[in-house]
Amino acid sequence: MQTEVKGTTLPVLEVILSPGEEVISTHGQLSWMTANMQMTQTTNTGSGGGGFMAGLKRVVAGGGIFLTKYSPTSGEGTVNFAAKMPGRIFPIEITPAGGFLVHRHGWLCGTNGITPTIALQQSFRGGLYGGDGFILEKLEGQGTAWVEIAGEIITYDLVAGQTILVHPGHVGVFQDTVSFQITRVPGITNMIFGGDGFHLVALTGPGTVWLQSMPLAVLAGALSPYLGDRGGREGAVDSIAGGSIGGIIGGVLGRNV
């Protein structure tokens, strides 16, 4: 397998597969591919942790039960995955000893053996309604995954017990050794008048955290006044929470929202 990230502001991941090699992604991530590439639907990624139950967890995250598997039918084949936002695409190595948690629109694709599921904070309600509809994808198993970060990447290596408070939309990727909890900014004035909302994510080390500088909710809120729709950040946050609920329904019906 050969991979290359092409472009700058809106990058594209190009994956060249030899006969017998495969790559998996959620439905709808494909941008283009060569004619000899074959697409099949699967719930099992070959890691031993997939299957129907893992698919149901993906539904809760707003995806579908099935994953799409790409493989060439003859000779080398190429499949491409384009970024959905200005930013960067980069690989992460997943082992049985350590996985990653990714913002729910961040996972592009992975080698066979990666199991994508869901990670919620404390409870379903807390994970869904904390700030910007805070739901994460958990990537575990064995192999390489490629993730997308919106805007610039800011990296922190947290030591054990060190905590950083982050707006939910700026959370990009972090190692599963990092614990996370949705918390509220103390003070009644922050709760009522805080323009940034009162939900933050507490990320506590040890482990590495990759933050994104341009989350979708912030971009949508900035553009909203010029689109003649509901203005401001609140409308963007509401739409994301609504999208999470729609994703749950859509996933059960076998489609993405």
Secondary structure in CASP SS format (residue, H / E / C, confidence):
PFRMAT SS
TARGET T0000
AUTHOR 0000-0000-0000
METHOD secondary structure of the structure
MODEL  1
M C 1.00
Q E 1.00
T E 1.00
E E 1.00
V E 1.00
K E 1.00
G C 1.00
T C 1.00
T C 1.00
L C 1.00
P C 1.00
V E 1.00
L E 1.00
E E 1.00
V E 1.00
I E 1.00
L E 1.00
S C 1.00
P C 1.00
G C 1.00
E C 1.00
E C 1.00
V E 1.00
I E 1.00
S E 1.00
T E 1.00
H C 1.00
G C 1.00
Q C 1.00
L C 1.00
S C 1.00
W E 1.00
M E 1.00
T C 1.00
A C 1.00
N C 1.00
M E 1.00
Q E 1.00
M E 1.00
T E 1.00
Q E 1.00
T E 1.00
T C 1.00
N C 1.00
T C 1.00
G C 1.00
S C 1.00
G C 1.00
G C 1.00
G C 1.00
G C 1.00
F H 1.00
M H 1.00
A H 1.00
G H 1.00
L H 1.00
K H 1.00
R H 1.00
V H 1.00
V H 1.00
A C 1.00
G C 1.00
G C 1.00
G C 1.00
I C 1.00
F C 1.00
L E 1.00
T E 1.00
K E 1.00
Y E 1.00
S E 1.00
P E 1.00
T C 1.00
S C 1.00
G C 1.00
E C 1.00
G E 1.00
T E 1.00
V E 1.00
N E 1.00
F E 1.00
A E 1.00
A C 1.00
K C 1.00
M C 1.00
P C 1.00
G E 1.00
R E 1.00
I E 1.00
F E 1.00
P E 1.00
I E 1.00
E E 1.00
I E 1.00
T E 1.00
P C 1.00
A C 1.00
G E 1.00
G C 1.00
F E 1.00
L E 1.00
V E 1.00
H E 1.00
R C 1.00
H C 1.00
G C 1.00
W E 1.00
L E 1.00
C E 1.00
G E 1.00
T E 1.00
N C 1.00
G C 1.00
I E 1.00
T E 1.00
P E 1.00
T E 1.00
I E 1.00
A E 1.00
L C 1.00
Q C 1.00
Q C 1.00
S C 1.00
F H 1.00
R H 1.00
G H 1.00
G H 1.00
L H 1.00
Y H 1.00
G C 1.00
G C 1.00
D C 1.00
G C 1.00
F C 1.00
I C 1.00
L E 1.00
E E 1.00
K E 1.00
L E 1.00
E E 1.00
G E 1.00
Q C 1.00
G E 1.00
T E 1.00
A E 1.00
W E 1.00
V E 1.00
E E 1.00
I E 1.00
A E 1.00
G C 1.00
E C 1.00
I E 1.00
I E 1.00
T E 1.00
Y E 1.00
D E 1.00
L E 1.00
V C 1.00
A C 1.00
G C 1.00
Q C 1.00
T E 1.00
I E 1.00
L E 1.00
V E 1.00
H C 1.00
P H 1.00
G H 1.00
H H 1.00
V E 1.00
G E 1.00
V E 1.00
F E 1.00
Q E 1.00
D C 1.00
T C 1.00
V C 1.00
S E 1.00
F E 1.00
Q E 1.00
I E 1.00
T E 1.00
R E 1.00
V C 1.00
P C 1.00
G C 1.00
I H 1.00
T H 1.00
N H 1.00
M H 1.00
I H 1.00
F H 1.00
G C 1.00
G C 1.00
D C 1.00
G C 1.00
F C 1.00
H E 1.00
L E 1.00
V E 1.00
A E 1.00
L E 1.00
T E 1.00
G C 1.00
P C 1.00
G E 1.00
T E 1.00
V E 1.00
W E 1.00
L E 1.00
Q E 1.00
S C 1.00
M C 1.00
P C 1.00
L H 1.00
A H 1.00
V H 1.00
L H 1.00
A H 1.00
G H 1.00
A H 1.00
L H 1.00
S H 1.00
P H 1.00
Y H 1.00
L C 1.00
G C 1.00
D C 1.00
R C 1.00
G C 1.00
G H 1.00
R H 1.00
E H 1.00
G H 1.00
A H 1.00
V H 1.00
D H 1.00
S H 1.00
I H 1.00
A H 1.00
G H 1.00
G H 1.00
S H 1.00
I H 1.00
G H 1.00
G H 1.00
I H 1.00
I H 1.00
G H 1.00
G H 1.00
V H 1.00
L C 1.00
G C 1.00
R C 1.00
N C 1.00
V C 1.00
END
